[in-house]
Amino acid sequence: MTKAFISGTGIFFPKTTLTLDNYLKITNRLREKEGQNERLIEVSSRVNRNMAISSRRTIHPAWGSEGHINADEIEDILTPYNFNPPFYLRMKLWAKYAPKLALGAAKEALASWAGNSDCITHVVTGTTT
């Protein structure tokens, strides 16, 4: 019986970096616009700080921090819609950029394995949003 095993792994990140401070500034502003009370906003900020996630990656330039924005590459769909763009616009970005990210991760996985790609029988993928 042939046993399955993981022979290579790869990850690939978008270029735009969102710092924790920038993330909190944006999300707190949105929470205030939505009428959430000050206590809830404060608790949400504390929870996010306690998670110790110092930065996040995104394909969208409106979330980026200074010096890390790919504004020339990606249409800003967030700002014109108060950070709540229509579903079709979000899916349009996903369709354009998700395959590029997946390809980058696949290339890295193949390089880490250094085997014959003709021998691959299964591919396991994952994503986070």
Salt bridges, closest charged atoms under 4 A:
ASP21 OD1 - ARG49 NH1 3.22
GLU42 OE2 - ARG39 NH1 3.43
GLU73 OE2 - LYS15 NZ 3.50
ASP76 OD1 - HIS60 NE2 3.72
